[in-house]
C-alpha cells in the first residue's frame, strides 16, 4: 500500500482532518502497516489450514477461503 492509498482510504473512512494535523500521515502509514501485517498473517493461517485438510485445493479455492475466512 502506498502512502497516498493509505491517506485516501483514511479520508474515505471519514478521517477528513487527517491531512490537517502535522505527523498524522506518518501515524496512518504506521497503523496501516500494522493492520496489513495482521491481515497477511490471518490469510496465511487460512491457507495453512486449507492445505492441511488434504493438499488438493486450487488457487481459486484458496482465494475464496481467504476472502470469506472460511475453510470448508
Secondary structure as UniProt FT lines:
FT   HELIX           3..12
FT   TURN            13..14
FT   TURN            16..17
FT   HELIX           18..20
FT   TURN            22..23
FT   HELIX           24..54
FT   HELIX           59..68
//
